[in-house]
Amino acid sequence: LRKMTRANFVSGIGGTNTPFFSALKTSNQTINHATDTKLTFESVETESSSGVFDLTNNKFVVATAGKYHFNIKATFYDSDNNIKRVDLMVFKNGSQNRKNIYFETNEDTREICLSESFIENVSVNDYFEFYVYTNTYDSGTLDVAGSGGVHQTYFSGFKLIT
């Protein structure tokens, strides 16, 4: 083994991954059949400073430009077992940026989970929101899961050190 000395370390490395945040869904959100609906969050689990994630408007607004790593996860539930299609859409500055799609060909699906993880180069005042689209075999509603005390639906992110 090589003995580690100060000369073995590279200078100029370090920094902080701020800002950072993790917003949670703490109650279920009902989504109507064949509609685009904005995903809402009720709580901030952690953030680097107050107000990093805007709970009033359910979006993250960039205050510091750079490269960011984001994670979104949403759990969908249909008590009638009729989930046909669910889209989880990332919107940047009001326009669709990414989409994750689940499509089922059998009428027996009760619960699914969609997630997305991505790195994005952002500017000050860019903002991110999430929408969902659902379609069921019986034209009924789905719930985006948030209750139960577990992290079923969340959105988190942090600035990368570059």
N, C-alpha and C positions, 0 to 999 in steps of 0.2 A: 504494500500500500504506500501511496505517496503522501508525505506529510504536507498538510495544508498550511501555507503561510500567507501573509498579506500579499505577497508577490503573485500568488496563484489566482487572485480575484481580478475580475475585469472592472475597471472604474466606469462610472457613468451609467450604471445599471441601477434601476430602482424606480421608485415613484409610488403613486397610489392609484388604485382603480376607482377613482371618484369622478363624477357622481355614480352612485349605485342605488338601486331600489328593488323591492319585491312587493308587488300589489297582489292582493288575494280576493277571491270571491268568497264571501262568508254566508251567502244565502243563495238559494236556487233562483235562476232567471228563466222564465218561460219564454220560449221562442215559437212563434206561429209558423205553420206550414207554408213553405214556398215564399219566404220573406228574408231579406237581408236585415239583420238586427245588430246594433252595436253592442258589444260585450261590455258589461259594467263590472266594476270592482268596488268593494265596500270597505276595504281595509288595506293599510300599508303595514306589512310585517316588519320591514326594515328599510331605511334609506340613509344616505350619507349626510343629509341635512333636511330640515323640514321643508315639505312641499316639492320634493324632487318629482314625485308622481302626482299628477293633478286628479284627485278623486272626484272633484266636482264635474269635470268634463271627461273623465275616464280616458286620459291620454298622458303620454310622456312627451314633454316639450324639452328639446335640447337647449341647455344653457351654456355648455362647453363643447365646442366643435372637436371632432376626432373620430376614431374608429370605436364602435361599441359592439358588445356581444349581448344579444337578446335571447330570451327563452319565453315561449308561451306554451301553456298546456291548458286544454279544456276537455272536460268530461261531460258527455251527453247521455241523458237517461230518458227512456220512454217506457212507462209502466205497461203499455199495451204491446210491447215487443214489435213495433212496426217501423223501426228506423230503416230508411231507404238510402238517404244521402245527407251528408253533412259536409259543409265547406267551412274551413277556418281561414279567414282572410286577413292579411296584414296590410294596413293602409299607412302610407307615408305621405304627409302633407295633403291628405284628402283623396289620394289616388291609390288604387290597389297596387301593392308592391310584390306580394307573395300570396300563394294559396295552397292549402293542404286539403285534399278531398278524400272522403270516405264514401264508398258506394257499395251497397249490399244488394244481392240479387234474391235473397230469401226473406220472407216475412217473419223472422223470429229473433231479431236482434233487439236487445233491451238496453245495452250500454256500450258506448265506445269512447275512446280517448284519442284526441288528436294533439300533436305537439309540433312545434317548429323551433329550431335553434339556428341563429344566423348572425353574421357579422356585417355591419353596415357602416359606411363612411357617412358622417352626418355633419351638417352645418348648424350654427346657432339658429334657433327658432324652428328647425324641422320638428315635426311631431308625428307620433305613432299612435294608432288606434287599431282596434280589432273588431271585425264583424264576423257574424256567423250566418250561414244560410242552411236551412233544414228542409227536408222533404221526407214525408212519412207515407207508408202504404195506405193509411186510413185518413190522410189529410189532417191529422191531429197535431197537437203541440208536442214539443220536446222540452226538457229542462236542461239547462247548463248547471251542473252540480256545483254547489258552493257550501252547502250546510254539512254538518256532521263532524266538524272539527279537524278534518284532514285537508291537505292541500290538493284538492281535486282540480281546481282551476286557478291559474296564476299567470302573471306577467312580470318578468324580472329582467334587469339589464345593468350593465356597468361599462364604464369607459375603459378601454384597453390602454395599457402603458405602451407607448410606441417610441 
